[in-house]
Amino acid sequence: MNPDFVIIAVDGGAASGKSSTSRLVAERLNLMHVDTGSHYRAVTFALIQAGVSPEDEAAVAAQLRGLPLDTQLDGRSARISLDGKVPSDDELRSDAVNAAVSPYAAVPAVRQFLFNFQRSQADVARQNNFAGLIMEGRDIGSVIFPDATLRIFLEADAATRAERRAAEGQSDSIEQRDKIDSSRKTAPLTCPEGAIKIDNSGMTLEEVVDAISNLVGTSTAGSTKN
């Protein structure tokens, strides 16, 4: 691994601040930002459209075999495309997707389908001359990039997380999603051993970004240089 190429893994439950934090860290450190939650939402959207139930794992696997994946850059954000089309935010955040994303994400075939694609995002970042990659999700530091330059696990109390979801106009059940994600057999949501926990309940977004940026600086000398 190129010692000057930074990989930051950011894990945490729903509404823990992963996306807003990761986007700002990407801007500050010239990193490519990848939201793996959108990957699972995109696949969920496609499977709902195809009428495939998450309980029918064989049908899920068969449907995924015919679904080409690619990456389209939108500024610093790498967006997933399915068969050449990037799903809209409205499609990814619909009530139907909100309700189904955790059951689909618990299917081993879905996680395996996305594993190599998510690992390949480091190559996309290198090819586009970013100084590194910041990837957010629920199993990044434990499964996708266990050897990342820096592994962060974000936490926030229940009231703070509920406020964030309400401000976003989202209606998904935070506790239910975390329960499903934490108890699934394949790549459960957990704080990876050796990762740094940050409880951002009482912190401003800028304070969290500062903390992570400082941790990157102490993790590897010169890692933020392009």
Phi and psi in degrees as GROMACS dihedral restraints (atoms count N, CA, C in turn):
[ dihedral_restraints ]
;  ai    aj    ak    al  type     phi  dphi    fc
    3     4     5     6     1   -62.3    20    10
    4     5     6     7     1   119.7    20    10
    6     7     8     9     1   -64.9    20    10
    7     8     9    10     1   -19.2    20    10
    9    10    11    12     1   -90.8    20    10
   10    11    12    13     1    -3.3    20    10
   12    13    14    15     1   -98.8    20    10
   13    14    15    16     1   117.5    20    10
   15    16    17    18     1   -92.4    20    10
   16    17    18    19     1   134.5    20    10
   18    19    20    21     1  -122.8    20    10
   19    20    21    22     1   119.9    20    10
   21    22    23    24     1  -113.4    20    10
   22    23    24    25     1   123.6    20    10
   24    25    26    27     1  -100.5    20    10
   25    26    27    28     1   125.2    20    10
   27    28    29    30     1  -121.7    20    10
   28    29    30    31     1   111.6    20    10
   30    31    32    33     1  -113.3    20    10
   31    32    33    34     1   163.9    20    10
   33    34    35    36     1   159.6    20    10
   34    35    36    37     1   165.5    20    10
   36    37    38    39     1   -77.0    20    10
   37    38    39    40     1  -176.4    20    10
   39    40    41    42     1   -61.2    20    10
   40    41    42    43     1   136.9    20    10
   42    43    44    45     1    61.2    20    10
   43    44    45    46     1    28.6    20    10
   45    46    47    48     1   -87.1    20    10
   46    47    48    49     1    -0.7    20    10
   48    49    50    51     1    96.0    20    10
   49    50    51    52     1    14.3    20    10
   51    52    53    54     1   -60.9    20    10
   52    53    54    55     1   -48.8    20    10
   54    55    56    57     1   -68.6    20    10
   55    56    57    58     1   -51.4    20    10
   57    58    59    60     1   -62.0    20    10
   58    59    60    61     1   -40.8    20    10
   60    61    62    63     1   -65.4    20    10
   61    62    63    64     1   -47.9    20    10
   63    64    65    66     1   -63.7    20    10
   64    65    66    67     1   -38.9    20    10
   66    67    68    69     1   -62.4    20    10
   67    68    69    70     1   -43.4    20    10
   69    70    71    72     1   -71.6    20    10
   70    71    72    73     1   -36.2    20    10
   72    73    74    75     1   -64.0    20    10
   73    74    75    76     1   -39.4    20    10
   75    76    77    78     1   -59.8    20    10
   76    77    78    79     1   -42.8    20    10
   78    79    80    81     1   -64.4    20    10
   79    80    81    82     1   -43.6    20    10
   81    82    83    84     1   -68.1    20    10
   82    83    84    85     1   -37.6    20    10
   84    85    86    87     1  -108.7    20    10
   85    86    87    88     1    11.3    20    10
   87    88    89    90     1    56.9    20    10
   88    89    90    91     1    52.4    20    10
   90    91    92    93     1  -110.5    20    10
   91    92    93    94     1   155.8    20    10
   93    94    95    96     1   -86.6    20    10
   94    95    96    97     1   132.6    20    10
   96    97    98    99     1  -100.2    20    10
   97    98    99   100     1   130.5    20    10
   99   100   101   102     1  -126.8    20    10
  100   101   102   103     1   121.9    20    10
  102   103   104   105     1  -100.7    20    10
  103   104   105   106     1   100.1    20    10
  105   106   107   108     1   -71.9    20    10
  106   107   108   109     1   -18.0    20    10
  108   109   110   111     1   -59.6    20    10
  109   110   111   112     1   -37.1    20    10
  111   112   113   114     1   -67.5    20    10
  112   113   114   115     1   -28.2    20    10
  114   115   116   117     1   -64.0    20    10
  115   116   117   118     1   -47.0    20    10
  117   118   119   120     1   -68.7    20    10
  118   119   120   121     1   -34.5    20    10
  120   121   122   123     1   -66.7    20    10
  121   122   123   124     1   -39.9    20    10
  123   124   125   126     1   -64.6    20    10
  124   125   126   127     1   -44.9    20    10
  126   127   128   129     1   -65.0    20    10
  127   128   129   130     1   -40.6    20    10
  129   130   131   132     1   -59.2    20    10
  130   131   132   133     1   -45.5    20    10
  132   133   134   135     1   -57.8    20    10
  133   134   135   136     1   -45.6    20    10
  135   136   137   138     1   -64.3    20    10
  136   137   138   139     1   -40.7    20    10
  138   139   140   141     1   -71.5    20    10
  139   140   141   142     1   -35.8    20    10
  141   142   143   144     1   -63.2    20    10
  142   143   144   145     1   -44.9    20    10
  144   145   146   147     1   -59.8    20    10
  145   146   147   148     1   -34.1    20    10
  147   148   149   150     1   -82.9    20    10
  148   149   150   151     1    -6.6    20    10
  150   151   152   153     1    73.8    20    10
  151   152   153   154     1    27.8    20    10
  153   154   155   156     1   -99.7    20    10
  154   155   156   157     1   127.4    20    10
  156   157   158   159     1   -82.2    20    10
  157   158   159   160     1   142.9    20    10
  159   160   161   162     1   -64.6    20    10
  160   161   162   163     1   -17.3    20    10
  162   163   164   165     1   -78.2    20    10
  163   164   165   166     1   -18.4    20    10
  165   166   167   168     1   -99.0    20    10
  166   167   168   169     1    82.4    20    10
  168   169   170   171     1   -64.4    20    10
  169   170   171   172     1   -33.6    20    10
  171   172   173   174     1   -65.8    20    10
  172   173   174   175     1   -41.4    20    10
  174   175   176   177     1   -68.1    20    10
  175   176   177   178     1   -37.0    20    10
  177   178   179   180     1   -60.8    20    10
  178   179   180   181     1   -49.2    20    10
  180   181   182   183     1   -61.1    20    10
  181   182   183   184     1   -41.5    20    10
  183   184   185   186     1   -65.0    20    10
  184   185   186   187     1   -40.9    20    10
  186   187   188   189     1   -65.6    20    10
  187   188   189   190     1   -39.2    20    10
  189   190   191   192     1   -68.7    20    10
  190   191   192   193     1   -29.7    20    10
  192   193   194   195     1   -61.5    20    10
  193   194   195   196     1   -24.6    20    10
  195   196   197   198     1  -103.7    20    10
  196   197   198   199     1    19.3    20    10
  198   199   200   201     1  -113.4    20    10
  199   200   201   202     1   100.0    20    10
  201   202   203   204     1   -70.9    20    10
  202   203   204   205     1   137.5    20    10
  204   205   206   207     1  -111.5    20    10
  205   206   207   208     1   147.6    20    10
  207   208   209   210     1  -152.9    20    10
  208   209   210   211     1   174.0    20    10
  210   211   212   213     1  -119.1    20    10
  211   212   213   214     1   132.9    20    10
  213   214   215   216     1  -121.8    20    10
  214   215   216   217     1   127.6    20    10
  216   217   218   219     1   -82.4    20    10
  217   218   219   220     1   134.8    20    10
  219   220   221   222     1  -125.7    20    10
  220   221   222   223     1    88.5    20    10
  222   223   224   225     1    67.6    20    10
  223   224   225   226     1  -121.9    20    10
  225   226   227   228     1   -91.0    20    10
  226   227   228   229     1    -6.3    20    10
  228   229   230   231     1   -94.2    20    10
  229   230   231   232     1   130.7    20    10
  231   232   233   234     1   -93.9    20    10
  232   233   234   235     1   118.4    20    10
  234   235   236   237     1  -107.4    20    10
  235   236   237   238     1   141.9    20    10
  237   238   239   240     1   -81.3    20    10
  238   239   240   241     1   139.0    20    10
  240   241   242   243     1  -117.7    20    10
  241   242   243   244     1   141.0    20    10
  243   244   245   246     1  -111.1    20    10
  244   245   246   247     1   115.9    20    10
  246   247   248   249     1    53.1    20    10
  247   248   249   250     1    40.5    20    10
  249   250   251   252     1    86.9    20    10
  250   251   252   253     1    -1.2    20    10
  252   253   254   255     1  -120.8    20    10
  253   254   255   256     1   131.8    20    10
  255   256   257   258     1   -89.0    20    10
  256   257   258   259     1   117.5    20    10
  258   259   260   261     1   -61.5    20    10
  259   260   261   262     1   145.1    20    10
  261   262   263   264     1   -74.8    20    10
  262   263   264   265     1   161.7    20    10
  264   265   266   267     1   -61.8    20    10
  265   266   267   268     1   -36.0    20    10
  267   268   269   270     1   -63.1    20    10
  268   269   270   271     1   -38.7    20    10
  270   271   272   273     1   -68.8    20    10
  271   272   273   274     1   -40.5    20    10
  273   274   275   276     1   -73.1    20    10
  274   275   276   277     1   -24.7    20    10
  276   277   278   279     1  -109.4    20    10
  277   278   279   280     1    17.9    20    10
  279   280   281   282     1   -67.0    20    10
  280   281   282   283     1   160.0    20    10
  282   283   284   285     1   -60.1    20    10
  283   284   285   286     1   -37.2    20    10
  285   286   287   288     1   -64.1    20    10
  286   287   288   289     1   -43.3    20    10
  288   289   290   291     1   -69.6    20    10
  289   290   291   292     1   -42.0    20    10
  291   292   293   294     1   -54.4    20    10
  292   293   294   295     1   -41.8    20    10
  294   295   296   297     1   -75.2    20    10
  295   296   297   298     1   -26.7    20    10
  297   298   299   300     1  -105.8    20    10
  298   299   300   301     1   -13.7    20    10
  300   301   302   303     1   -62.7    20    10
  301   302   303   304     1   -40.0    20    10
  303   304   305   306     1   -68.2    20    10
  304   305   306   307     1   -43.9    20    10
  306   307   308   309     1   -59.3    20    10
  307   308   309   310     1   -41.1    20    10
  309   310   311   312     1   -67.6    20    10
  310   311   312   313     1   -40.0    20    10
  312   313   314   315     1   -66.2    20    10
  313   314   315   316     1   -19.7    20    10
  315   316   317   318     1   -81.2    20    10
  316   317   318   319     1   -10.0    20    10
  318   319   320   321     1   -77.8    20    10
  319   320   321   322     1   120.9    20    10
  321   322   323   324     1   -53.6    20    10
  322   323   324   325     1   -36.5    20    10
  324   325   326   327     1   -63.7    20    10
  325   326   327   328     1   -33.4    20    10
  327   328   329   330     1   -68.9    20    10
  328   329   330   331     1   -45.2    20    10
  330   331   332   333     1   -66.5    20    10
  331   332   333   334     1   -39.9    20    10
  333   334   335   336     1   -67.1    20    10
  334   335   336   337     1   -37.3    20    10
  336   337   338   339     1   -59.7    20    10
  337   338   339   340     1   -37.4    20    10
  339   340   341   342     1   -91.1    20    10
  340   341   342   343     1   -13.8    20    10
  342   343   344   345     1   -57.5    20    10
  343   344   345   346     1   -57.4    20    10
  345   346   347   348     1   -64.5    20    10
  346   347   348   349     1   -36.0    20    10
  348   349   350   351     1   -61.8    20    10
  349   350   351   352     1   -44.5    20    10
  351   352   353   354     1   -68.0    20    10
  352   353   354   355     1   -39.5    20    10
  354   355   356   357     1   -61.9    20    10
  355   356   357   358     1   -34.9    20    10
  357   358   359   360     1   -69.8    20    10
  358   359   360   361     1   -12.2    20    10
  360   361   362   363     1   -66.4    20    10
  361   362   363   364     1   -24.0    20    10
  363   364   365   366     1   -63.6    20    10
  364   365   366   367     1   -39.8    20    10
  366   367   368   369     1   -66.8    20    10
  367   368   369   370     1   -38.1    20    10
  369   370   371   372     1   -61.4    20    10
  370   371   372   373     1   -42.4    20    10
  372   373   374   375     1   -63.9    20    10
  373   374   375   376     1   -43.1    20    10
  375   376   377   378     1   -63.1    20    10
  376   377   378   379     1   -45.6    20    10
  378   379   380   381     1   -63.1    20    10
  379   380   381   382     1   -25.4    20    10
  381   382   383   384     1  -102.7    20    10
  382   383   384   385     1    17.0    20    10
  384   385   386   387     1    62.9    20    10
  385   386   387   388     1    32.7    20    10
  387   388   389   390     1   -81.7    20    10
  388   389   390   391     1   155.5    20    10
  390   391   392   393     1   -75.9    20    10
  391   392   393   394     1   -10.0    20    10
  393   394   395   396     1   171.1    20    10
  394   395   396   397     1  -163.5    20    10
  396   397   398   399     1  -136.2    20    10
  397   398   399   400     1   136.2    20    10
  399   400   401   402     1  -120.8    20    10
  400   401   402   403     1   119.6    20    10
  402   403   404   405     1  -120.2    20    10
  403   404   405   406     1   130.9    20    10
  405   406   407   408     1  -114.6    20    10
  406   407   408   409     1   148.3    20    10
  408   409   410   411     1   174.3    20    10
  409   410   411   412     1  -143.5    20    10
  411   412   413   414     1  -124.7    20    10
  412   413   414   415     1    -9.2    20    10
  414   415   416   417     1  -141.4    20    10
  415   416   417   418     1    26.8    20    10
  417   418   419   420     1   -70.8    20    10
  418   419   420   421     1   -50.9    20    10
  420   421   422   423     1   -74.7    20    10
  421   422   423   424     1   -18.6    20    10
  423   424   425   426     1   -96.4    20    10
  424   425   426   427     1   -32.4    20    10
  426   427   428   429     1  -123.6    20    10
  427   428   429   430     1   -51.0    20    10
  429   430   431   432     1   -75.2    20    10
  430   431   432   433     1   -52.2    20    10
  432   433   434   435     1  -130.5    20    10
  433   434   435   436     1    69.6    20    10
  435   436   437   438     1   -66.2    20    10
  436   437   438   439     1   -16.3    20    10
  438   439   440   441     1  -103.8    20    10
  439   440   441   442     1    23.2    20    10
  441   442   443   444     1   -59.0    20    10
  442   443   444   445     1   155.0    20    10
  444   445   446   447     1   -57.4    20    10
  445   446   447   448     1   -40.6    20    10
  447   448   449   450     1  -145.5    20    10
  448   449   450   451     1   132.3    20    10
  450   451   452   453     1  -118.8    20    10
  451   452   453   454     1   123.7    20    10
  453   454   455   456     1  -117.8    20    10
  454   455   456   457     1   140.4    20    10
  456   457   458   459     1  -122.4    20    10
  457   458   459   460     1   112.0    20    10
  459   460   461   462     1   -89.2    20    10
  460   461   462   463     1   139.1    20    10
  462   463   464   465     1  -132.7    20    10
  463   464   465   466     1   157.0    20    10
  465   466   467   468     1  -156.5    20    10
  466   467   468   469     1   153.3    20    10
  468   469   470   471     1   -72.5    20    10
  469   470   471   472     1   165.1    20    10
  471   472   473   474     1   -60.2    20    10
  472   473   474   475     1   -39.9    20    10
  474   475   476   477     1   -65.7    20    10
  475   476   477   478     1   -42.8    20    10
  477   478   479   480     1   -62.7    20    10
  478   479   480   481     1   -42.9    20    10
  480   481   482   483     1   -67.0    20    10
  481   482   483   484     1   -39.8    20    10
  483   484   485   486     1   -63.6    20    10
  484   485   486   487     1   -40.1    20    10
  486   487   488   489     1   -61.2    20    10
  487   488   489   490     1   -42.8    20    10
  489   490   491   492     1   -62.8    20    10
  490   491   492   493     1   -44.7    20    10
  492   493   494   495     1   -64.3    20    10
  493   494   495   496     1   -40.6    20    10
  495   496   497   498     1   -63.4    20    10
  496   497   498   499     1   -40.4    20    10
  498   499   500   501     1   -64.6    20    10
  499   500   501   502     1   -29.8    20    10
  501   502   503   504     1   -82.7    20    10
  502   503   504   505     1    -9.1    20    10
  504   505   506   507     1    75.1    20    10
  505   506   507   508     1    22.6    20    10
  507   508   509   510     1   -94.9    20    10
  508   509   510   511     1   152.2    20    10
  510   511   512   513     1  -120.9    20    10
  511   512   513   514     1    10.6    20    10
  513   514   515   516     1   -72.9    20    10
  514   515   516   517     1   152.2    20    10
  516   517   518   519     1   -84.2    20    10
  517   518   519   520     1   109.7    20    10
  519   520   521   522     1   -62.7    20    10
  520   521   522   523     1   -49.0    20    10
  522   523   524   525     1   -64.8    20    10
  523   524   525   526     1   -39.1    20    10
  525   526   527   528     1   -66.7    20    10
  526   527   528   529     1   -42.9    20    10
  528   529   530   531     1   -62.5    20    10
  529   530   531   532     1   -44.9    20    10
  531   532   533   534     1   -64.3    20    10
  532   533   534   535     1   -36.3    20    10
  534   535   536   537     1   -63.7    20    10
  535   536   537   538     1   -44.9    20    10
  537   538   539   540     1   -65.7    20    10
  538   539   540   541     1   -45.8    20    10
  540   541   542   543     1   -66.8    20    10
  541   542   543   544     1   -33.4    20    10
  543   544   545   546     1   -79.9    20    10
  544   545   546   547     1   -24.0    20    10
  546   547   548   549     1  -102.6    20    10
  547   548   549   550     1    -4.2    20    10
  549   550   551   552     1   -66.5    20    10
  550   551   552   553     1   152.2    20    10
  552   553   554   555     1   -73.8    20    10
  553   554   555   556     1   -33.6    20    10
  555   556   557   558     1   -99.3    20    10
  556   557   558   559     1   121.4    20    10
  558   559   560   561     1    47.9    20    10
  559   560   561   562     1    60.4    20    10
  561   562   563   564     1   -66.6    20    10
  562   563   564   565     1   155.5    20    10
  564   565   566   567     1   -67.3    20    10
  565   566   567   568     1   118.4    20    10
  567   568   569   570     1  -158.5    20    10
  568   569   570   571     1   155.9    20    10
  570   571   572   573     1   -77.9    20    10
  571   572   573   574     1   117.0    20    10
  573   574   575   576     1   -62.6    20    10
  574   575   576   577     1   144.8    20    10
  576   577   578   579     1   -59.6    20    10
  577   578   579   580     1   129.1    20    10
  579   580   581   582     1    91.1    20    10
  580   581   582   583     1    -9.5    20    10
  582   583   584   585     1   -74.2    20    10
  583   584   585   586     1   157.4    20    10
  585   586   587   588     1   -97.1    20    10
  586   587   588   589     1   120.6    20    10
  588   589   590   591     1   -83.8    20    10
  589   590   591   592     1   134.8    20    10
  591   592   593   594     1  -128.7    20    10
  592   593   594   595     1   113.9    20    10
  594   595   596   597     1   -89.1    20    10
  595   596   597   598     1   109.8    20    10
  597   598   599   600     1   -98.7    20    10
  598   599   600   601     1    16.8    20    10
  600   601   602   603     1   -54.5    20    10
  601   602   603   604     1   -45.4    20    10
  603   604   605   606     1  -103.8    20    10
  604   605   606   607     1    17.7    20    10
  606   607   608   609     1  -110.4    20    10
  607   608   609   610     1   149.6    20    10
  609   610   611   612     1   -78.6    20    10
  610   611   612   613     1   161.0    20    10
  612   613   614   615     1   -58.9    20    10
  613   614   615   616     1   -41.5    20    10
  615   616   617   618     1   -62.4    20    10
  616   617   618   619     1   -37.2    20    10
  618   619   620   621     1   -65.9    20    10
  619   620   621   622     1   -38.0    20    10
  621   622   623   624     1   -67.7    20    10
  622   623   624   625     1   -43.1    20    10
  624   625   626   627     1   -62.1    20    10
  625   626   627   628     1   -42.7    20    10
  627   628   629   630     1   -59.2    20    10
  628   629   630   631     1   -44.4    20    10
  630   631   632   633     1   -62.4    20    10
  631   632   633   634     1   -44.5    20    10
  633   634   635   636     1   -69.2    20    10
  634   635   636   637     1   -41.0    20    10
  636   637   638   639     1   -61.4    20    10
  637   638   639   640     1   -40.3    20    10
  639   640   641   642     1   -66.4    20    10
  640   641   642   643     1   -37.3    20    10
  642   643   644   645     1   -65.9    20    10
  643   644   645   646     1   -36.7    20    10
  645   646   647   648     1   -62.5    20    10
  646   647   648   649     1   -42.9    20    10
  648   649   650   651     1   -61.7    20    10
  649   650   651   652     1   -33.4    20    10
  651   652   653   654     1   -87.2    20    10
  652   653   654   655     1   -14.9    20    10
  654   655   656   657     1   -78.2    20    10
  655   656   657   658     1   -36.9    20    10
  657   658   659   660     1  -154.1    20    10
  658   659   660   661     1   125.5    20    10
  660   661   662   663     1   -67.4    20    10
  661   662   663   664     1   131.0    20    10
  663   664   665   666     1    72.0    20    10
  664   665   666   667     1    11.4    20    10
  666   667   668   669     1   -70.8    20    10
  667   668   669   670     1   -17.7    20    10
  669   670   671   672     1   -94.0    20    10
  670   671   672   673     1     5.4    20    10
  672   673   674   675     1   -84.5    20    10
  673   674   675   676     1   142.8    20    10
